[in-house]
Amino acid sequence: MRQRALPSIPYASVNLTGPEQRDWNLTRDEFTDALRKGLGRALLHVHRYGAVDRLDLIINACEADQRYDAQCELRRHVYLYEIAVASGKATTIREHLTSLVRASTDEADIWTTLAVLAWFARCGDPAALVAVRERFERDAARGSHDSGDEMIMAEPITGLLRVARAFADEFESHQRWIPLSWLNDASELDGQTEVREVLTEAAGSDERVAAFLNLATQPPETLYDFSETTPEEDGPLPDVMEYVLDSADPPADFYKARFRVWRWVDRATEEQRLAAARAIAKEEDPERVALLCSVFRYPKRPFPLDVGLLIDKARASTDERERHCLLRILEPHEDVRVRKLALELLQRHGPDSDILNLFIANYGRGDGSLLLRALTDRPLDEYEKKFDNLHGVTMAISKVFASESRTDGRESLLWAYEHTPCSMCRRDMVEALIRMRAAPEWLLQECLCDCVAETRSLVGKSIESE
């Protein structure tokens, strides 16, 4: 097959010619998996071998939001745009996405599609710009600012003026942070000084722009309304279980109850927290134990009693949630008893994230091989049966081997790199491998084309410093 040059992105022209190279010729299944995870190998494949039989997969990735954590990974659309351009079929892809946006209902989830179109527009495609403007005007007409982000992405200054005139300061109390976010987005793309100058000049003759600018430049702390989540409470504070479960309006589920625990912690005295620690040892109901554990979790507070009682309870527990919460309290404690428990539970239950996290503070010689065997002995589909388990396991591995002194973690980190569903966590694994000078050259090359800009930059700077 025809070979193509590396993509024109920062650092990607670096010449890597070590023994650990790959040809990046992916099967359709491998290509689909790479697109879903945002791995650089998808971009490398298209650059080297084209996209003759991959166009449907690229279009599908542009249609559906495949990000694992949409709140953290904010630039997948740039990566998809790069793949579209590298495919040589950018016009075909853009035409398809434009038709999709125009035909979609108001309720349809088209974030990824519209974001890719907005980046086409940002890079000079006039047809894409028209499509983004049309969608924004359609949304604004029904009072929705759903496509405001994409309007600003497509044309930062002009787009910001459009959203300012459309919405002025007409936002609900819980949405008053949006103008500040829009202002910051436009400033990041076109420069803070330029954006402020244009907006200020327009505000002089346009009341709606002036109202928008006034709201967008308020101190951030004045824009958030926490009154519904943190109501003022007076009177003496009861013990935590009475406060959480025995109130006139007890929470309907565990997670709401946990938020009440954290609210209790903010007001509790040290003596009350000590009483909560003692209650963990006496309590027999697994859900109440889990709630009591929350007193010492967010933010993490040292457990004020001997951790032996937590270890005994975790060892004996048959309730998954109870054991999870007990192990989370034990995680920061460096103690031979905690290490013994970690080894025992690893043998009994396999490499769950809560168990692996115990090795962060209780790592021993030879654990690199031990953990790798545990990771690879479990079939991959077993991790995926439990929600978020694969993410938790790979994240735990990156934390266990974050220290550069733990040099026997290379293979475990590579396993985590390959299997993590989270592009943001993947960066941590790459950083650990670079820190221990154990990153193979194929990985460095791939990361120069990763969907996360910070990963590209991390690897590029590492190569430059060599």
Secondary structure, 3 states (H helix, E strand, C coil): CCCCCCCCCCCCCCCCCCCCCCCCCCCHHHHHHHHHHCCHHHHHHHHHHCCCCCHHHHHHHHHCCCCCCCCCCCCHHHHHHHHHHHCCCHHHHHHHHHHHHHHCCCCCCCHHHHHHHHHHHHCCCHHHHHHHHHHHHHHHHCCCCCCHHHHHHHCHHHHHHHHHHHHCCCCCHHHCCHHHHHHHHHHHHHCHHHHHHHHHHHHCCCHHHHHHHHHHCCCHHHCCCCCCCCCCCCCCCCCHHHHHHCCCCCCCCHHHHHHHHHHHHHHCCHHHHHHHHHHHHHCCCHHHHHHHHHHHCCCCCCCCCCCHHHHHHHHHCCCHHHHHHHHHHHCCCCCHHHHHHHHHHHHHHCCCHHHHHCCCCCCCCCHHHHHHHHHHHCCHHHHHCCCCHHHHHHHHHHHHCCCCCCHHHHHHHHHHHHHCCCHHHHHHHHHHHHHCCCCCHHHHHHHCCCCCHHHHHHHHHHHHHC
